[in-house]
């Protein structure tokens, strides 16, 4: 199937959109956004290919476990950044997922990084990290429970989790961690609430009945789509209760040290999830407000982890979440990467990705079917990918900040670009690579990710 670049349907009902957002929770290019006709590509006054070639560093492989000498130039580009956002142009391509493991392993072994962050719910990240730290269970079972049904329930992420656990076994003095920075629903079961109420019962037993009361109706939040079917006023009341519980626990600061701080963050995740689900998804303004809130809270969770632990972090998300400039301001007024740059300055670095052709997994326009394979041909003339693929290297990366002037001028112009989320076919987005990312990785061909067996 080839990609569609012209609109075919109007905006979907927004309540269905909310269910799709929560069900996938990771849609960087909203599956429910009204399709837009991309701006036609215009010929450049000067061919930028030679300038791009002068900036390009060949990427020898996207597979982990091979020599990383080619990544030294990437390490130099990253410099002193403490949080690196590494994007993906699709949510379902093998090479983007394995590339993330390869880059993370290099950053761990050569640059002192210790946390892999993924745009999944905070509780799911804790589940994986418990296993990575040596917890009981089977890797496949843990990954299936934490990531199953999401774009990341793939063999490639299972391989990453297995490597992380093995690394901690081999190097206990340099442990790595896995975190989820997104809202908790739909995997916020009773066991996660117990992380809060269990602590309250042990440390502040006089408050336990109040916490039980405040969480009634919300606990457990393990079917967010059904939860969204409840009245808006009820969802708003429960969100206010979750915030009251967070405020009540915050008032006990100074009484519990490290365990208290982690419990407070768990309570914050509950309040974040309830507040997200309390938006009015039947109103376009409510949908936009919800997406703005989600990107903001994902950035806040990254910042909490980085500042609390001191870890250097690789943030894995879709291109639309790691960059600085939104391609869809009507849905995403401001994205996670912009929030992180504001908070960290040069301590945050955004890496975007593009590809010329190949296959990936996504869902069709029904949004309730299985993830399946789609294939696209070589990029059309006038798109960013068309010119990028004319560089002589099959796969490569470049620094958009220090590229030759002719390359920077070309990178500064918005052109049609593939950003495939949870729905395909989807319209191309107009993306200016230079203002959006500090570094770009371009791949000639990708294939679909491997489903968990």
C-alpha positions in Angstrom: 0.0 0.0 0.0 1.3 3.4 -0.8 0.9 6.4 1.4 -1.9 8.9 1.0 -1.1 12.6 0.9 -4.6 14.0 0.2 -7.5 14.2 2.6 -10.2 11.5 2.4 -12.2 11.9 5.6 -13.2 14.6 8.0 -12.5 14.8 11.7 -13.6 11.8 13.7 -15.9 12.0 16.6 -13.8 13.4 19.4 -14.9 10.9 22.1 -13.7 8.1 19.8 -10.6 10.1 19.4 -10.1 10.2 23.1 -10.5 6.4 23.3 -8.0 6.0 20.6 -5.5 8.2 22.3 -5.9 6.4 25.6 -5.9 3.0 24.0 -2.6 3.6 22.2 -1.6 6.3 24.5 1.3 7.0 22.3 -0.1 8.5 19.2 2.4 11.2 18.2 0.6 12.0 15.0 -3.0 11.9 16.3 -5.0 9.2 14.7 -8.0 11.4 14.8 -6.5 14.6 13.4 -8.3 16.0 10.3 -6.2 15.1 7.3 -4.4 18.0 5.7 -3.1 18.5 2.1 0.6 18.9 2.3 2.2 21.9 0.8 3.7 21.0 -2.6 7.4 20.6 -2.7 9.2 23.6 -4.3 12.6 23.3 -6.1 15.4 24.8 -4.1 17.4 27.6 -5.6 20.6 25.6 -5.1 20.9 21.8 -4.8 21.7 21.2 -1.2 23.0 17.6 -1.6 26.7 18.4 -1.7 26.4 20.6 1.4 24.4 17.8 3.2 27.1 15.3 2.2 29.8 17.5 3.8 27.9 17.4 7.1 26.9 13.7 6.9 28.6 10.9 9.0 27.9 7.4 7.7 25.9 5.1 10.1 27.4 1.7 9.7 24.5 -0.2 11.2 21.3 0.1 13.1 21.7 -3.2 14.9 23.0 -3.3 18.5 26.1 -5.4 19.4 28.3 -4.2 16.5 31.4 -2.0 16.7 30.4 1.6 17.7 33.3 3.5 16.3 30.9 5.2 13.8 28.9 6.6 16.8 31.8 8.6 18.2 30.8 11.5 16.0 27.3 11.3 17.3 28.6 11.3 20.8 30.5 14.5 20.0 27.3 16.1 18.8 25.5 15.1 22.0 28.3 16.7 24.0 27.2 17.5 27.6 23.5 17.0 27.1 21.9 15.1 30.1 18.7 14.2 28.3 18.7 13.1 24.7 15.5 12.7 22.8 15.7 10.1 20.0 12.7 10.1 17.8 11.2 7.6 15.3 9.4 8.4 12.1 7.1 5.4 12.5 5.9 3.5 15.6 6.5 0.2 14.0 9.8 -0.2 12.1 12.6 -2.6 13.1 15.5 -0.3 12.4 14.2 2.6 14.5 13.7 0.4 17.5 17.1 -1.4 17.1 18.8 1.9 16.5 17.6 3.1 19.9 19.1 0.1 21.6 22.4 0.6 19.8 22.6 4.3 20.6 21.6 3.7 24.3 24.2 1.0 24.7 26.9 3.3 23.3 25.7 6.1 25.6 25.8 3.7 28.6 29.2 2.3 27.9 30.9 5.4 26.6 29.1 8.5 27.9 27.8 7.5 31.4 24.0 7.3 30.6 21.9 5.2 32.9 18.2 5.5 32.0 16.2 4.5 29.0 12.9 6.5 29.0 9.9 5.5 26.8 6.6 7.2 26.2 4.6 4.6 28.1 2.8 5.0 31.4 4.7 5.5 34.6 3.4 2.3 36.1 4.4 0.2 33.1 7.9 1.7 33.3 8.1 0.7 36.9 7.1 -2.9 36.1 9.9 -3.2 33.5 12.4 -1.5 35.8 11.6 -3.9 38.6 12.6 -6.7 36.3 15.7 -4.9 34.9 16.9 -4.5 38.5 16.8 -8.3 39.0 13.2 -8.8 39.9 11.4 -12.1 39.5 9.6 -13.1 36.4 10.2 -13.8 32.7 11.3 -11.1 30.4 8.7 -11.9 27.7 5.9 -12.0 30.2 6.9 -8.7 31.7 7.3 -7.0 28.3 3.9 -8.4 27.2 2.2 -7.1 30.4 3.8 -3.7 30.2 3.9 -3.1 26.5 1.4 -5.5 25.0 -1.2 -3.6 22.8 1.1 -0.6 22.5 3.3 0.1 19.5 6.3 -1.1 21.6 5.1 -4.6 22.3 7.7 -5.9 19.9 10.7 -8.4 19.9 13.0 -5.4 19.5 12.0 -4.0 22.9 12.2 -7.4 24.5 15.8 -7.6 23.3 16.5 -4.2 24.9 15.0 -5.2 28.2 17.0 -8.5 28.3 20.2 -6.6 27.5 19.5 -4.1 30.3 19.0 -6.8 32.9 22.1 -8.7 31.7 24.1 -5.4 31.9 23.1 -4.9 35.5 24.1 -8.5 36.3 27.5 -7.9 34.7 28.1 -4.4 36.0 26.3 -3.9 39.3 28.2 -0.7 39.9 26.9 0.9 36.8 23.2 0.0 36.8 20.8 1.0 34.1 17.1 1.8 34.5 13.9 1.8 32.5 11.2 4.5 33.0 7.9 5.4 31.5 7.1 9.1 31.3 3.5 9.1 30.1 0.2 9.1 32.0 -0.6 5.8 33.8 -3.8 4.7 32.2 -4.8 2.3 30.9 -2.4 0.1 33.0 -3.0 1.6 36.4 -4.2 -1.4 38.3 -4.8 -1.9 42.0 -1.2 -2.9 42.6 0.0 0.5 41.5 -2.5 2.4 43.8 -1.2 0.1 46.6 2.3 1.7 46.2 0.6 4.9 47.6 -1.9 3.6 50.0 0.5 0.9 51.4 3.0 3.6 52.2 0.3 5.8 53.7 -0.9 2.9 55.8 2.6 2.2 57.2 3.8 5.8 57.6 0.7 7.9 58.2 -2.0 5.4 59.2 -4.3 8.2 60.4 -4.6 9.4 56.8 -5.4 6.0 55.2 -9.1 6.2 55.4 -9.0 9.6 53.7 -6.9 8.3 50.9 -9.2 5.3 50.5 -12.1 7.7 50.2 -10.4 10.0 47.7 -9.4 7.1 45.4 -12.8 5.4 45.5 -14.3 5.4 42.0 -10.9 5.8 40.4 -9.1 2.8 41.7 -8.2 0.7 39.8 -7.9 2.6 36.5 -7.2 -0.3 34.3 -9.9 0.3 31.6 -9.5 3.9 30.6 -11.7 3.6 27.5 -14.6 2.4 29.7 -13.8 5.2 32.2 -14.1 7.8 29.5 -17.7 6.6 29.0 -18.5 8.1 32.4 -20.1 11.6 32.8 -17.6 14.4 32.4 -18.6 15.9 35.8 -17.8 12.6 37.5 -14.4 12.4 35.8 -13.7 15.9 36.9 -14.7 15.2 40.5 -12.5 12.1 40.6 -9.6 14.1 39.1 -10.1 16.7 41.9 -10.0 13.9 44.5 -6.8 12.5 43.1 -5.2 16.0 43.2 -6.4 16.3 46.9 -4.7 13.0 47.7 -1.5 14.3 46.1 -1.6 17.6 48.0 -2.3 15.7 51.2 0.7 13.5 50.8 2.9 16.4 49.7 2.0 18.1 53.0 3.9 15.2 54.8 7.2 16.1 53.1 10.2 15.7 55.4 8.8 12.6 57.1 9.9 9.8 54.9 13.0 10.5 52.9 13.6 8.6 49.6 10.6 6.3 50.0 8.4 9.3 50.5 9.7 11.1 47.4 9.0 8.0 45.2 5.5 7.6 46.7 4.8 11.2 46.1 5.7 10.7 42.4 3.4 7.7 42.2 0.6 9.8 43.6 1.5 12.5 41.1 1.1 9.9 38.3 -2.4 9.0 39.5 -3.4 12.7 39.6 -1.9 13.3 36.1 -3.8 10.4 34.6 -7.1 11.5 36.2 -6.6 15.1 35.1 -5.9 14.0 31.5 -9.0 11.9 31.4 -11.1 14.7 32.9 -10.7 16.8 29.7 -13.8 17.4 27.6 -12.9 15.3 24.5 -16.3 16.2 23.0 -15.0 19.7 22.5 -12.1 20.4 20.0 -10.7 22.8 22.6 -10.7 20.1 25.2 -8.9 17.7 22.9 -6.2 20.3 22.2 -5.9 21.1 25.9 -5.6 17.4 26.7 -2.7 16.9 24.3 -0.9 20.1 25.5 -1.3 18.8 29.1 0.1 15.4 28.1 3.2 16.7 26.5 3.8 19.0 29.5 3.4 16.2 32.0 5.7 13.9 30.1 8.4 16.5 30.2 7.7 17.1 33.9 8.2 13.3 34.6 11.4 13.3 32.7 12.6 16.3 34.6 11.6 14.7 37.9 13.5 11.5 37.2 16.6 13.3 35.9 16.8 15.8 38.8 15.9 13.2 41.4 18.3 10.5 40.3 21.0 12.6 38.5 20.9 10.1 35.7 21.7 10.9 32.1 18.8 9.8 30.0 17.9 8.7 26.5 14.2 9.6 25.8 12.6 7.4 23.2 9.5 8.8 21.6 8.0 9.7 18.2 9.7 12.4 16.2 6.6 14.6 16.9 7.3 14.5 20.7 11.1 14.9 20.9 11.4 17.9 18.6 11.0 21.6 19.3 8.5 22.6 16.7 5.0 21.1 16.4 3.8 20.0 13.0 0.2 20.2 14.1 -0.4 23.3 16.2 -4.2 22.8 16.1 -3.8 19.6 18.0 -0.4 19.9 19.6 0.2 23.6 20.5 3.5 22.7 22.2 5.4 19.4 22.4 7.6 17.6 25.0 10.9 18.6 23.3 10.0 22.3 23.6 9.2 22.0 27.3 12.5 20.1 27.9 14.5 22.7 26.1 12.9 25.5 28.1 13.8 23.7 31.4 17.2 22.3 30.5 18.6 24.6 27.8 21.5 22.9 26.1 21.1 20.0 28.5 18.4 18.7 26.2 19.2 17.5 22.7 16.7 16.4 20.1 17.5 13.8 17.4 14.9 13.3 14.6 14.7 10.5 12.1 13.6 10.1 8.5 13.5 7.2 6.0 13.1 6.9 2.3 11.1 3.7 1.8 10.1 0.4 3.3 7.5 -1.0 5.7 6.2 -0.5 9.2 3.4 -1.6 11.5 0.4 0.6 12.1 -3.4 0.5 12.3 -5.8 1.3 9.6 -8.5 4.0 9.9 -10.7 1.8 12.1 -8.2 2.2 14.9 -9.6 -0.9 16.6 -7.9 -3.6 14.5 -4.5 -5.3 14.8 -1.3 -3.6 14.0 -0.4 -4.7 10.4 2.2 -4.2 7.8 2.1 -1.2 5.4 4.7 -0.5 2.7 5.7 2.8 1.1 7.7 3.4 -2.0 10.6 5.8 -2.4 9.8 9.4 -1.2 8.3 11.8 -3.8 10.2 14.7 -5.2 9.7 17.8 -3.1 9.7 16.0 0.2 12.5 16.2 2.8 13.2 12.5 2.4 13.6 12.7 -1.4 16.6 15.1 -1.1 18.0 13.4 2.0 18.2 10.1 0.3 20.3 11.5 -2.6 23.2 11.9 -0.2 25.7 9.2 -1.1 25.6 7.4 2.3 22.9 4.7 2.6 22.3 5.6 6.3 23.9 8.6 8.0 23.5 11.3 10.6 24.3 15.0 10.7 24.3 18.0 13.0 21.8 20.5 11.8 23.4 23.2 13.9 26.9 23.1 12.3 26.1 21.9 8.8 27.3 24.2 5.9 25.3 27.3 5.3 23.6 25.9 2.2 22.5 22.8 4.1 21.2 24.8 7.0 19.2 27.0 4.7 17.6 23.9 3.1 17.0 22.3 6.5 15.2 25.5 7.7 12.4 25.2 5.1 9.3 23.1 5.9 8.5 20.4 3.4 6.2 17.3 3.3 7.7 14.6 5.6 6.5 11.2 6.8 5.5 11.0 10.5 3.5 7.8 10.9 1.8 7.2 14.2 -1.0 4.9 15.1 -3.0 5.3 11.9 -2.1 4.7 8.2 -2.8 6.0 5.6 -2.2 9.5 7.0 -1.3 12.8 5.5 2.3 14.0 5.4 3.3 16.7 7.8 5.2 19.9 6.8 8.4 19.8 8.8 11.4 22.1 9.0 14.1 19.8 10.1 16.6 22.4 11.3 14.4 24.2 13.7 12.9 20.9 14.9 16.0 18.9 15.7 19.6 19.3 16.7 20.6 16.1 14.9 19.0 14.1 12.1 19.4 10.4 11.4 18.3 9.3 7.9 17.8 5.7 6.9 17.4 4.5 3.3 15.1 1.6 4.0 13.2 0.2 7.0 11.1 -2.9 7.6 8.3 -3.7 9.9 9.1 -4.5 13.5 8.8 -8.0 14.8 5.6 -8.9 16.7 6.1 -10.5 20.1 6.0 -14.3 19.7 
